[in-house]
Amino acid sequence: MPKKEINITVELDDQNIASNIAFKADDMPNVDAVNCRAMLLSFWDAKNKDTLKLDLWTRDMTVDEMKIFFHQTLVTMANTLESSIDDERIAGDMRDFCHYFAEKMEIKE
């Protein structure tokens, strides 16, 4: 069975706060590691019916960037929800929330 590998490297400052986050996947052979300012990573633990999360961001991540990052993540989650459970109604409700979120955060979609 084929395998894929994703590597995440987190550099820490002297106070153990993320100063750089980088990722590289083996199916990106001609791309160097991509530096990022934030990441949200979730895993489903089926045995315990629980979500394991790793949320990190660097000091360089601005409030405006965080608002956009969350909005884009919510939109992606709505799309993933629709494709995974085939429920247009609930995904549409989530997209409605995304529009509300963008409006309240004063970001452009």
Contacts in CASP RR format, 6 or more apart in sequence:
PFRMAT RR
TARGET T0000
AUTHOR 0000-0000-0000
METHOD contacts of the structure
MODEL  1
MPKKEINITVELDDQNIASNIAFKADDMPNVDAVNCRAMLLSFWDAKNKD
TLKLDLWTRDMTVDEMKIFFHQTLVTMANTLESSIDDERIAGDMRDFCHY
FAEKMEIKE
4 25 0 8 1.000
4 26 0 8 1.000
4 27 0 8 1.000
5 25 0 8 1.000
5 26 0 8 1.000
6 23 0 8 1.000
6 24 0 8 1.000
6 25 0 8 1.000
6 26 0 8 1.000
7 23 0 8 1.000
7 24 0 8 1.000
7 25 0 8 1.000
7 33 0 8 1.000
8 21 0 8 1.000
8 22 0 8 1.000
8 23 0 8 1.000
8 39 0 8 1.000
8 41 0 8 1.000
9 20 0 8 1.000
9 21 0 8 1.000
9 22 0 8 1.000
9 23 0 8 1.000
9 33 0 8 1.000
10 18 0 8 1.000
10 20 0 8 1.000
10 21 0 8 1.000
10 56 0 8 1.000
11 18 0 8 1.000
11 19 0 8 1.000
11 20 0 8 1.000
11 21 0 8 1.000
11 22 0 8 1.000
12 18 0 8 1.000
12 19 0 8 1.000
13 19 0 8 1.000
13 59 0 8 1.000
17 58 0 8 1.000
17 59 0 8 1.000
18 56 0 8 1.000
18 57 0 8 1.000
18 58 0 8 1.000
18 59 0 8 1.000
19 58 0 8 1.000
19 59 0 8 1.000
20 35 0 8 1.000
20 58 0 8 1.000
21 35 0 8 1.000
21 36 0 8 1.000
21 37 0 8 1.000
21 38 0 8 1.000
21 39 0 8 1.000
21 56 0 8 1.000
21 57 0 8 1.000
21 58 0 8 1.000
22 33 0 8 1.000
22 34 0 8 1.000
22 35 0 8 1.000
22 36 0 8 1.000
23 33 0 8 1.000
23 34 0 8 1.000
23 36 0 8 1.000
23 39 0 8 1.000
24 31 0 8 1.000
24 32 0 8 1.000
24 33 0 8 1.000
24 34 0 8 1.000
37 57 0 8 1.000
37 58 0 8 1.000
37 60 0 8 1.000
37 61 0 8 1.000
37 65 0 8 1.000
38 56 0 8 1.000
38 57 0 8 1.000
38 58 0 8 1.000
38 61 0 8 1.000
38 65 0 8 1.000
38 66 0 8 1.000
38 69 0 8 1.000
39 54 0 8 1.000
39 55 0 8 1.000
39 56 0 8 1.000
39 57 0 8 1.000
40 53 0 8 1.000
40 54 0 8 1.000
40 55 0 8 1.000
40 73 0 8 1.000
41 53 0 8 1.000
41 54 0 8 1.000
41 55 0 8 1.000
42 51 0 8 1.000
42 52 0 8 1.000
42 53 0 8 1.000
42 54 0 8 1.000
43 51 0 8 1.000
43 52 0 8 1.000
43 53 0 8 1.000
44 50 0 8 1.000
44 51 0 8 1.000
44 52 0 8 1.000
45 51 0 8 1.000
45 52 0 8 1.000
57 66 0 8 1.000
61 69 0 8 1.000
64 107 0 8 1.000
67 105 0 8 1.000
67 106 0 8 1.000
67 107 0 8 1.000
68 107 0 8 1.000
70 101 0 8 1.000
70 105 0 8 1.000
71 98 0 8 1.000
71 101 0 8 1.000
71 102 0 8 1.000
71 105 0 8 1.000
71 107 0 8 1.000
71 109 0 8 1.000
74 94 0 8 1.000
74 97 0 8 1.000
74 98 0 8 1.000
74 101 0 8 1.000
75 95 0 8 1.000
75 98 0 8 1.000
77 94 0 8 1.000
78 91 0 8 1.000
78 92 0 8 1.000
78 94 0 8 1.000
78 95 0 8 1.000
78 98 0 8 1.000
79 91 0 8 1.000
81 87 0 8 1.000
81 90 0 8 1.000
81 91 0 8 1.000
81 94 0 8 1.000
82 88 0 8 1.000
82 90 0 8 1.000
82 91 0 8 1.000
82 92 0 8 1.000
98 109 0 8 1.000
99 109 0 8 1.000
102 108 0 8 1.000
102 109 0 8 1.000
END
